[in-house]
């Protein structure tokens, strides 16, 4: 036994004198896996669970961030709908596209995208559609008659009640006001007559316009008024619908629904890039597409459906269109539908004429993702969405690819990750050369050398072997 160190002996004597006892030998540290995870957060399970779609990682803890509204619904989410806020150039489009691509690796997923942006004659989602062997449904009022796609607001697949509600919405959006009782009566009578008498083909808008211009005596007799009065009541309605039949919007809704639209494809892209996004045509178009999909695409089966709408302020900011989509969102809870609304500014929808309808739709969105905003706008957004103060303060400091995620009160700052396989489909050369901030967004995303991204890519791509691409 080696001689005792004099310094240790002095220390022990001093401790005994001071505390009346001698030091004891420290026992070995033993801990459980759960305790280790609590101490070292990056090894803990993601806060939203470990089943679903990989988004990226939490900035502060380094944990993987996994999100899936279908997995979380009923336990952590009261509704499966999602609001995405962000200026162009912060990585919002990259998030949408990678989310869709990763959802498609589950066999029971089906996704519709309303692609309202694009250049050079194609929408932003055209490259992804090509990669998956899918032909986008391109709605273009300038297309030739033999190659245009039509959606019929009077399609027999839509209930008569749904048809009438859709017709009223189209007219109210175009007029910028609600239909008065007299105009509403003229429309209802014309619609009922056309549906009852057209049996050998699909009723079309031309039939409605013709009946509004030439009402039957029975309609006047039913109200005990002159026939000219009924014709006058329906004049404004006829002029609005005529725009879809013989005006600047002709060719998209003025005939039977195009045969051969594949509603069973895993991804369905409606290319709306040929429509002026600032014109009255866009909300009308979204209303027709939304109602048509509600009656033809959404079915009570076991599939989980995602309906992603870019430029969604056209829906939320129009009272009539918002009311149609409110019903669709309510149906989504029991039919397995997740509605994803992509908006640039929250002020676009909460300060408009449809503030009440916008608030109702925002309330249904239990998931909110917010990219960088200026300080004043961040404060306004935080107040409307009820974000915690720390999240509001950090929003102006976010760099491209980073966002605040609020999943029913579970708030995290998340760094979105794009794999090398996804990168060519998510970032196009045109987008990167035109927007320096988007270049920055891509540069700031981890490269293939990042071990976390390598793991992310491996997990994302493994879904294809285990579950398939539908």
C-alpha positions as CSV (number, residue, x, y, z in Angstrom):
1,X,0.0,0.0,0.0
2,X,1.6,3.3,-1.1
3,X,2.3,6.0,1.6
4,X,-0.6,8.4,2.1
5,X,-0.3,11.8,0.5
6,X,0.4,14.4,3.2
7,X,-1.9,16.9,1.5
8,X,-4.8,14.5,1.5
9,X,-4.3,13.9,5.2
10,X,-4.3,17.6,5.9
11,X,-7.4,18.1,3.9
12,X,-9.2,15.3,5.6
13,X,-8.3,16.6,9.1
14,X,-9.4,20.1,8.2
15,X,-12.8,18.8,6.9
16,X,-13.3,16.7,10.0
17,X,-12.6,19.7,12.2
18,X,-14.9,22.0,10.2
19,X,-17.9,19.7,9.7
20,X,-17.4,17.2,12.4
21,X,-17.2,14.4,9.9
22,X,-14.9,12.9,7.3
23,X,-15.6,12.8,3.5
24,X,-17.2,9.7,2.2
25,X,-16.5,8.0,-1.0
26,X,-18.9,9.1,-3.8
27,X,-21.1,6.2,-5.2
28,X,-21.1,5.5,-8.9
29,X,-23.7,7.4,-11.0
30,X,-26.5,5.2,-12.3
31,X,-29.2,6.6,-14.6
32,X,-32.1,5.4,-16.8
33,X,-32.5,6.1,-20.5
34,X,-35.4,8.4,-19.8
35,X,-33.3,10.4,-17.3
36,X,-30.5,10.7,-19.8
37,X,-32.9,12.0,-22.5
38,X,-34.1,14.6,-20.1
39,X,-30.6,15.8,-19.4
40,X,-29.4,15.5,-23.0
41,X,-32.3,16.8,-25.1
42,X,-31.0,15.9,-28.6
43,X,-31.3,12.2,-27.7
44,X,-35.0,12.6,-26.6
45,X,-37.9,11.7,-28.9
46,X,-39.3,14.6,-31.0
47,X,-41.9,16.7,-29.2
48,X,-44.7,15.8,-31.5
49,X,-43.9,12.1,-31.6
50,X,-41.8,10.0,-33.9
51,X,-44.4,9.0,-36.5
52,X,-45.1,11.0,-39.6
53,X,-43.2,13.3,-42.0
54,X,-39.7,14.5,-41.2
55,X,-39.6,18.4,-41.4
56,X,-36.2,19.1,-39.9
57,X,-34.9,19.8,-36.5
58,X,-35.7,22.0,-33.5
59,X,-33.2,24.9,-33.4
60,X,-32.7,25.0,-29.6
61,X,-32.7,21.4,-28.7
62,X,-31.4,19.9,-31.9
63,X,-34.1,17.2,-31.8
64,X,-35.6,15.9,-35.0
65,X,-38.9,17.5,-35.8
66,X,-41.6,15.2,-37.2
67,X,-45.1,16.4,-38.1
68,X,-48.2,14.6,-39.4
69,X,-51.7,16.0,-38.9
70,X,-53.3,12.6,-39.4
71,X,-51.1,11.1,-36.6
72,X,-51.7,14.0,-34.2
73,X,-55.4,14.5,-34.9
74,X,-57.6,13.7,-31.9
75,X,-54.8,13.7,-29.4
76,X,-52.6,16.7,-29.9
77,X,-54.6,18.4,-32.7
78,X,-58.3,19.4,-32.6
79,X,-58.3,19.9,-36.4
80,X,-55.9,18.7,-39.1
81,X,-55.7,22.0,-41.0
82,X,-52.5,24.1,-41.4
83,X,-51.8,27.8,-42.1
84,X,-48.4,28.7,-43.6
85,X,-47.3,32.4,-43.5
86,X,-44.2,33.7,-45.3
87,X,-42.7,36.1,-47.8
88,X,-41.2,34.7,-50.9
89,X,-37.5,33.8,-50.5
90,X,-37.7,32.5,-47.0
91,X,-38.1,28.8,-47.9
92,X,-41.9,28.6,-47.7
93,X,-42.2,26.9,-51.2
94,X,-39.5,24.4,-50.3
95,X,-41.4,23.4,-47.2
96,X,-44.6,22.9,-49.1
97,X,-43.0,20.8,-51.8
98,X,-40.9,18.6,-49.5
99,X,-43.9,18.0,-47.3
100,X,-46.0,16.8,-50.2
101,X,-43.2,14.6,-51.6
102,X,-42.7,13.0,-48.2
103,X,-46.4,12.5,-47.6
104,X,-46.7,10.7,-50.9
105,X,-44.4,8.0,-49.6
106,X,-47.4,6.7,-47.6
107,X,-49.7,4.6,-49.8
108,X,-52.8,5.9,-48.2
109,X,-52.1,9.6,-49.0
110,X,-53.6,11.7,-51.8
111,X,-52.9,15.3,-52.5
112,X,-54.4,18.1,-54.5
113,X,-52.4,21.3,-55.1
114,X,-53.9,24.6,-56.5
115,X,-50.7,26.0,-58.1
116,X,-51.4,29.7,-58.5
117,X,-47.8,30.7,-59.2
118,X,-45.4,30.1,-62.1
119,X,-43.6,31.6,-65.1
120,X,-42.8,30.6,-68.7
121,X,-46.2,29.1,-69.2
122,X,-46.1,26.5,-66.4
123,X,-46.8,26.4,-62.7
124,X,-44.2,26.0,-59.9
125,X,-45.3,22.4,-59.4
126,X,-44.8,21.4,-63.0
127,X,-41.3,19.9,-62.4
128,X,-42.6,17.7,-59.5
129,X,-45.6,16.6,-61.6
130,X,-43.3,15.6,-64.4
131,X,-41.0,13.7,-62.1
132,X,-44.0,11.7,-60.8
133,X,-45.4,11.1,-64.3
134,X,-48.4,13.3,-63.7
135,X,-50.0,15.8,-66.2
136,X,-51.2,19.0,-64.4
137,X,-54.8,20.1,-65.0
138,X,-54.1,23.4,-66.7
139,X,-57.0,25.9,-66.6
140,X,-56.4,28.6,-69.2
141,X,-59.0,31.0,-70.7
142,X,-56.7,31.6,-73.7
143,X,-56.2,28.0,-74.6
144,X,-57.7,26.6,-77.8
145,X,-61.0,24.9,-77.5
146,X,-59.6,21.4,-78.4
147,X,-57.0,21.4,-75.7
148,X,-58.6,23.2,-72.8
149,X,-59.7,21.6,-69.6
150,X,-63.2,22.5,-68.4
151,X,-64.9,22.1,-65.0
152,X,-68.6,22.4,-65.1
153,X,-70.3,24.2,-62.1
154,X,-73.5,22.3,-63.1
155,X,-71.7,18.9,-63.1
156,X,-74.3,16.2,-62.1
157,X,-71.7,15.0,-59.6
158,X,-72.4,18.2,-57.6
159,X,-75.7,18.2,-55.7
160,X,-78.4,20.6,-56.9
161,X,-78.0,22.5,-53.6
162,X,-74.2,22.7,-54.1
163,X,-74.7,23.9,-57.6
164,X,-77.0,26.7,-56.6
165,X,-74.6,27.8,-53.7
166,X,-71.7,27.8,-56.2
167,X,-73.6,29.9,-58.7
168,X,-74.5,32.4,-56.0
169,X,-70.9,32.6,-54.9
170,X,-69.6,33.1,-58.4
171,X,-72.1,36.0,-58.9
172,X,-71.5,37.6,-55.5
173,X,-67.7,37.5,-56.0
174,X,-68.0,39.1,-59.4
175,X,-70.5,41.7,-58.2
176,X,-68.6,42.5,-55.0
177,X,-71.9,42.3,-53.0
178,X,-74.5,39.8,-51.8
179,X,-77.3,38.9,-54.2
180,X,-80.6,40.6,-53.3
181,X,-83.8,38.5,-52.9
182,X,-85.1,39.3,-56.3
183,X,-82.0,38.4,-58.2
184,X,-81.6,35.3,-56.0
185,X,-85.2,34.2,-56.9
186,X,-84.5,34.7,-60.7
187,X,-81.4,32.5,-60.4
188,X,-83.1,29.8,-58.4
189,X,-86.0,29.5,-60.9
190,X,-83.7,29.4,-63.9
191,X,-81.5,26.8,-62.2
192,X,-84.4,24.6,-61.2
193,X,-85.8,24.7,-64.8
194,X,-82.5,23.8,-66.4
195,X,-81.9,20.9,-64.1
196,X,-85.4,19.5,-64.6
197,X,-85.5,19.8,-68.4
198,X,-82.0,18.9,-69.4
199,X,-81.8,15.2,-69.3
200,X,-79.8,14.1,-72.4
201,X,-76.6,15.9,-71.5
202,X,-74.9,17.8,-68.7
203,X,-76.5,21.2,-68.0
204,X,-74.1,24.0,-68.7
205,X,-73.9,27.7,-67.8
206,X,-75.2,28.7,-71.2
207,X,-78.5,27.1,-70.3
208,X,-78.8,29.3,-67.2
209,X,-77.9,32.5,-69.0
210,X,-80.5,31.7,-71.7
211,X,-83.2,31.1,-69.1
212,X,-82.4,34.3,-67.2
213,X,-82.7,36.3,-70.3
214,X,-85.9,34.6,-71.3
215,X,-87.8,33.7,-68.1
216,X,-91.0,31.6,-68.4
217,X,-94.4,33.0,-67.6
218,X,-94.7,30.5,-64.8
219,X,-92.0,32.2,-62.9
220,X,-93.8,35.5,-63.1
221,X,-97.1,33.9,-62.1
222,X,-95.5,32.3,-59.0
223,X,-94.6,35.7,-57.7
224,X,-97.7,37.5,-59.1
225,X,-95.5,40.0,-61.0
226,X,-95.0,40.9,-64.6
227,X,-92.7,38.8,-66.8
228,X,-90.6,41.9,-67.5
229,X,-89.9,42.2,-63.8
230,X,-88.5,38.7,-63.5
231,X,-86.3,39.4,-66.6
232,X,-85.0,42.6,-64.9
233,X,-84.3,40.8,-61.7
234,X,-82.1,38.3,-63.5
235,X,-80.3,40.8,-65.7
236,X,-77.2,41.4,-63.5
237,X,-76.9,37.6,-62.9
238,X,-77.0,36.9,-66.6
239,X,-74.3,39.4,-67.3
240,X,-72.0,38.0,-64.7
241,X,-72.5,34.4,-65.9
242,X,-72.1,35.5,-69.5
243,X,-68.5,36.5,-68.7
244,X,-67.8,32.8,-68.0
245,X,-69.5,31.8,-71.2
246,X,-68.6,34.4,-73.8
247,X,-66.2,36.8,-72.0
248,X,-62.6,36.9,-70.7
249,X,-63.1,33.7,-68.7
250,X,-64.6,31.6,-71.4
251,X,-63.3,28.1,-72.1
252,X,-62.9,27.0,-68.5
253,X,-66.5,26.6,-67.2
254,X,-68.7,26.9,-70.2
255,X,-69.1,23.2,-71.1
256,X,-69.3,19.7,-69.7
257,X,-66.5,18.6,-67.4
258,X,-63.5,17.3,-69.3
259,X,-63.5,13.5,-69.5
260,X,-60.4,11.7,-68.2
261,X,-59.4,13.8,-65.2
262,X,-57.7,11.2,-63.0
263,X,-59.0,11.8,-59.4
264,X,-57.3,8.6,-58.2
265,X,-53.8,9.8,-58.9
266,X,-51.6,10.3,-55.7
267,X,-51.0,13.9,-56.7
268,X,-53.4,16.1,-58.6
269,X,-52.1,19.6,-59.6
270,X,-54.4,22.3,-60.9
271,X,-52.2,24.8,-62.8
272,X,-53.7,28.2,-62.3
273,X,-50.6,30.1,-63.4
274,X,-52.3,31.4,-66.5
275,X,-54.9,33.3,-64.5
276,X,-54.1,36.8,-63.3
277,X,-53.7,36.3,-59.6
278,X,-55.0,39.8,-58.8
279,X,-58.1,39.6,-60.9
280,X,-61.6,38.6,-59.9
281,X,-61.1,35.4,-61.8
282,X,-58.9,33.8,-59.2
283,X,-61.4,33.6,-56.3
284,X,-64.1,32.5,-58.8
285,X,-61.8,29.8,-60.1
286,X,-60.9,28.6,-56.6
287,X,-64.5,28.5,-55.6
288,X,-65.4,26.3,-58.5
289,X,-62.5,24.0,-58.1
290,X,-63.1,23.7,-54.4
291,X,-66.8,22.7,-54.7
292,X,-66.1,20.4,-57.6
293,X,-63.5,18.6,-55.6
294,X,-65.7,18.4,-52.6
295,X,-68.3,16.5,-54.6
296,X,-66.1,14.4,-56.9
297,X,-62.7,13.8,-55.1
298,X,-63.5,13.6,-51.3
299,X,-65.0,10.2,-50.5
300,X,-65.6,8.4,-47.3
301,X,-62.8,5.8,-47.7
302,X,-59.7,5.1,-45.8
303,X,-57.4,7.5,-47.7
304,X,-56.0,10.6,-46.1
305,X,-56.3,13.7,-48.3
306,X,-54.3,16.9,-48.4
307,X,-55.7,20.0,-50.2
308,X,-52.9,22.6,-50.5
309,X,-53.9,26.0,-51.8
310,X,-51.3,28.6,-52.8
311,X,-52.4,32.3,-52.8
312,X,-55.1,31.2,-50.3
313,X,-56.0,34.8,-49.5
314,X,-58.3,34.6,-52.5
315,X,-60.4,32.2,-50.5
316,X,-60.1,33.6,-47.0
317,X,-60.5,37.2,-48.0
318,X,-63.8,36.7,-49.9
319,X,-66.9,36.2,-47.7
320,X,-68.8,34.0,-50.2
321,X,-65.8,31.8,-51.1
322,X,-64.7,31.5,-47.5
323,X,-68.2,30.2,-46.5
324,X,-67.9,27.5,-49.1
325,X,-64.5,26.4,-47.8
326,X,-65.7,26.6,-44.2
327,X,-68.1,23.8,-45.0
328,X,-65.3,21.8,-46.7
329,X,-63.0,22.2,-43.7
330,X,-65.7,21.0,-41.4
331,X,-66.3,17.9,-43.6
332,X,-62.5,17.3,-43.5
333,X,-62.5,16.3,-39.9
334,X,-64.6,13.1,-40.5
335,X,-63.4,12.5,-44.1
336,X,-59.7,12.6,-43.5
337,X,-59.0,15.9,-45.2
338,X,-56.1,18.3,-44.2
339,X,-56.5,21.8,-45.7
340,X,-53.2,23.7,-46.1
341,X,-53.6,27.4,-46.8
342,X,-50.5,29.3,-47.9
343,X,-50.6,33.1,-47.4
344,X,-48.0,35.8,-47.6
345,X,-49.3,38.2,-45.0
346,X,-51.9,37.7,-42.3
347,X,-53.0,41.3,-42.9
348,X,-54.2,40.3,-46.3
349,X,-57.0,38.3,-44.8
350,X,-57.8,39.8,-41.3
351,X,-58.2,43.4,-42.4
352,X,-60.5,42.7,-45.4
353,X,-64.2,42.5,-45.9
354,X,-64.2,38.9,-44.8
355,X,-62.7,39.4,-41.4
356,X,-65.3,37.2,-39.7
357,X,-65.0,34.4,-42.2
358,X,-61.2,34.7,-42.1
359,X,-61.3,34.4,-38.3
360,X,-63.4,31.2,-38.6
361,X,-61.0,29.6,-41.0
362,X,-57.9,30.6,-39.0
363,X,-59.5,29.1,-35.9
364,X,-59.8,25.8,-37.7
365,X,-56.1,25.8,-38.5
366,X,-54.6,24.2,-35.4
367,X,-51.1,24.2,-37.0
368,X,-49.5,27.5,-37.9
369,X,-46.0,28.0,-39.5
370,X,-44.6,31.5,-39.6
371,X,-41.5,32.6,-41.5
372,X,-39.6,35.8,-41.0
373,X,-41.6,39.0,-40.8
374,X,-40.9,42.6,-39.9
375,X,-41.3,43.6,-36.3
376,X,-44.6,45.4,-36.6
377,X,-46.1,42.6,-38.7
378,X,-44.8,39.9,-36.3
379,X,-46.5,41.7,-33.4
380,X,-49.8,41.8,-35.3
381,X,-49.5,38.2,-36.4
382,X,-48.7,37.1,-32.8
383,X,-51.7,38.9,-31.5
384,X,-54.1,37.4,-34.0
385,X,-52.7,33.9,-33.6
386,X,-52.0,34.1,-29.8
387,X,-48.3,33.3,-30.1
388,X,-46.1,33.5,-26.9
389,X,-44.1,36.7,-26.6
390,X,-40.7,35.0,-27.1
391,X,-41.9,33.6,-30.4
392,X,-43.1,37.0,-31.6
393,X,-39.7,38.5,-30.7
394,X,-37.8,35.9,-32.6
395,X,-39.8,36.0,-35.8
396,X,-38.1,39.1,-37.3
397,X,-34.7,37.4,-36.6
398,X,-35.4,34.2,-38.5
399,X,-33.2,33.3,-41.4
400,X,-34.4,31.6,-44.6
401,X,-35.3,28.0,-43.9
402,X,-36.3,28.7,-40.3
403,X,-39.8,29.2,-39.0
404,X,-41.8,29.3,-35.8
405,X,-44.2,26.3,-35.6
406,X,-47.3,26.4,-33.4
407,X,-49.0,23.1,-33.3
408,X,-52.0,23.7,-31.0
409,X,-49.9,25.6,-28.5
410,X,-46.7,23.5,-28.9
411,X,-44.4,26.2,-30.2
412,X,-40.9,25.5,-31.5
413,X,-38.4,27.1,-33.8
414,X,-37.7,24.6,-36.6
415,X,-35.0,24.4,-39.2
416,X,-36.3,22.8,-42.4
417,X,-34.1,20.3,-44.1
418,X,-34.0,19.5,-47.8
419,X,-32.3,16.3,-48.9
420,X,-30.0,16.1,-51.9
421,X,-32.5,14.0,-53.7
422,X,-35.3,16.6,-53.2
423,X,-33.1,19.6,-53.9
424,X,-33.4,19.6,-57.7
425,X,-37.2,19.4,-57.5
426,X,-37.6,22.0,-54.8
427,X,-35.1,24.7,-55.9
428,X,-35.2,25.5,-59.6
429,X,-32.3,27.4,-61.3
430,X,-34.7,30.2,-62.3
431,X,-35.9,30.8,-58.8
432,X,-32.4,30.9,-57.4
433,X,-31.1,33.3,-59.9
434,X,-34.0,35.7,-59.6
435,X,-34.0,35.8,-55.8
436,X,-30.8,36.2,-53.8
437,X,-32.7,35.5,-50.6
438,X,-33.7,32.1,-52.0
439,X,-30.0,31.4,-52.9
440,X,-29.3,32.2,-49.3
441,X,-32.1,29.9,-48.1
442,X,-30.5,27.0,-50.0
443,X,-27.0,27.8,-48.9
444,X,-28.0,27.9,-45.3
445,X,-29.7,24.5,-45.4
446,X,-27.3,21.8,-44.2
447,X,-25.3,20.1,-46.9
448,X,-24.9,16.4,-47.4
449,X,-21.9,16.5,-45.1
450,X,-24.2,17.3,-42.2
451,X,-24.7,14.0,-40.4
452,X,-28.3,15.0,-39.4
453,X,-29.3,15.6,-43.0
454,X,-27.7,12.4,-44.1
455,X,-29.8,10.6,-41.5
456,X,-32.9,12.6,-42.6
457,X,-32.4,11.7,-46.2
458,X,-31.9,8.0,-45.3
459,X,-35.1,8.0,-43.3
460,X,-37.1,9.9,-45.9
461,X,-36.0,7.7,-48.8
462,X,-36.5,4.5,-46.8
463,X,-40.3,5.2,-46.7
464,X,-40.3,4.4,-50.5
465,X,-39.2,0.8,-49.9
466,X,-41.4,0.2,-46.8
467,X,-44.6,2.0,-47.8
468,X,-44.3,2.9,-51.5
469,X,-45.4,5.9,-53.4
470,X,-49.2,5.2,-53.8
